[in-house]
Amino acid sequence: MKGRTVLFVCTGNTCRSPMAEGLARHLLAHGLLEGDRHWQIQSAGAWASLGSPATPEAIAAMQRIGVDISTHRSQPLTRDLIDWASVVVGMSQSHLDQVLEIDPGATPKLLRLNPEQDIDDPIGQTQEVYDQTAREIKRLLQARLKELAR
């Protein structure tokens, strides 16, 4: 399948999912999947408000690896977004559970970014924790996006 519509989901859509969204866009734009430019990427929060910026720490963590998410604004998870996505990638099992609360039929399109464990929420933590989270998301995304392209 060429191209996908991918929705990243976290809690408030101000840390993990905006980092994943920004990184995915960056990786795809810089040739992670040669020749494939048909991907659409969004993010949302299972318990997000509308219009909040990414946290300053998330913005800084992304800047350190060459990705700008300074214009990001949060959006809540909705049925329309779930319907739009061909793949919904949760940062934790609770995020995937929330997707299923909204749309019980979404099971076939659900993935956890790290299949082995949840990605811890860095909110309220130090910049180093955000930096570690960004590096973890980048490492996992490189593998997951290649899997999704098959």
C-alpha positions in Angstrom: 0.0 0.0 0.0 1.4 3.3 -1.0 0.8 6.0 1.6 -1.2 6.0 4.7 -3.2 8.3 7.0 -1.7 8.0 10.4 -3.1 9.4 13.6 -0.9 9.5 16.7 -2.7 9.6 20.0 -1.5 10.6 23.5 -3.2 12.2 26.5 -3.2 15.9 26.0 -1.7 16.2 22.6 1.0 18.6 23.9 4.0 16.2 24.3 4.3 12.7 22.9 1.9 12.7 20.0 3.0 16.1 18.7 6.6 14.9 18.9 5.6 11.7 17.0 3.6 13.7 14.4 6.5 16.1 13.8 9.1 13.4 13.7 7.0 11.3 11.3 6.5 14.2 8.9 10.3 15.0 9.1 11.3 11.3 8.5 9.0 10.9 5.6 10.0 14.3 4.1 13.6 13.2 4.3 13.3 10.0 2.5 12.7 7.3 5.2 10.4 5.6 2.7 12.0 6.3 -0.7 9.7 7.6 -3.3 6.6 7.6 -1.1 5.1 11.0 -0.4 1.5 9.9 0.0 1.4 9.9 3.8 -0.9 12.2 5.8 0.0 12.6 9.5 -2.0 14.1 12.4 -2.1 13.8 16.2 -4.8 14.1 18.8 -5.2 13.7 22.6 -7.6 11.3 24.2 -8.3 13.9 26.9 -7.1 17.1 25.0 -8.5 20.5 24.9 -8.5 22.4 21.6 -5.7 24.7 20.6 -3.0 24.3 23.3 0.6 24.5 22.1 3.1 21.8 22.5 5.0 22.2 25.8 8.1 24.3 25.7 10.1 21.2 26.6 8.7 19.1 23.7 9.5 22.0 21.3 13.0 22.2 22.7 13.5 18.4 22.5 12.4 18.4 18.9 14.6 21.4 18.0 17.6 19.4 19.3 17.0 16.7 16.6 16.1 19.2 13.9 12.3 19.2 13.9 10.1 22.2 14.4 6.8 21.6 16.2 6.4 25.2 17.5 3.2 25.8 15.5 1.5 22.7 16.8 -2.0 23.1 18.4 -3.7 20.3 20.2 -6.9 18.7 19.1 -9.2 16.2 20.9 -9.6 12.7 19.7 -12.8 12.4 17.7 -14.7 9.8 15.8 -14.0 11.8 12.6 -10.3 11.6 13.2 -10.4 7.8 13.9 -12.5 7.3 10.7 -10.0 9.4 8.7 -7.0 7.4 9.9 -5.9 4.1 8.2 -3.7 3.6 11.3 -4.1 4.9 14.8 -0.9 4.8 16.8 -1.2 5.1 20.6 1.6 6.1 23.0 0.0 3.8 25.6 -2.6 1.1 26.0 -4.9 3.6 27.7 -4.9 5.7 24.6 -5.9 2.7 22.4 -8.6 1.9 24.9 -9.9 5.4 24.6 -10.0 5.0 20.8 -12.1 1.9 21.3 -14.4 3.7 23.6 -15.2 6.1 20.8 -15.1 3.5 18.0 -15.3 -0.2 19.0 -14.7 -1.2 15.4 -11.3 0.5 15.2 -9.4 -2.5 16.5 -7.9 -3.5 13.1 -6.2 -0.1 12.7 -4.7 0.2 16.2 -1.0 0.0 17.1 0.9 0.9 20.1 4.1 2.8 19.1 6.1 0.5 21.3 4.5 -2.9 21.1 6.3 -4.0 24.3 5.4 -1.2 26.7 3.8 2.2 27.1 5.8 5.4 26.4 5.9 7.3 29.6 4.4 10.8 29.7 7.1 13.4 30.2 4.7 16.1 31.3 6.1 17.9 34.3 9.5 16.2 34.0 12.9 17.6 33.3 14.2 18.6 29.8 16.4 15.5 29.9 13.3 13.3 30.2 11.7 15.1 27.2 14.9 14.6 25.3 15.0 10.9 26.1 11.3 10.6 25.2 12.0 12.3 21.8 14.9 9.9 21.1 12.8 6.9 22.0 9.9 8.0 19.8 12.3 8.6 16.9 13.9 5.2 17.2 10.5 3.5 17.4 9.0 5.5 14.5 11.8 4.6 12.2 10.9 1.0 12.6 7.1 1.4 12.7 6.8 3.6 9.6 8.8 1.0 7.6 6.4 -1.7 8.8 3.4 0.4 7.8 4.7 0.9 4.3 4.7 -2.8 3.6 
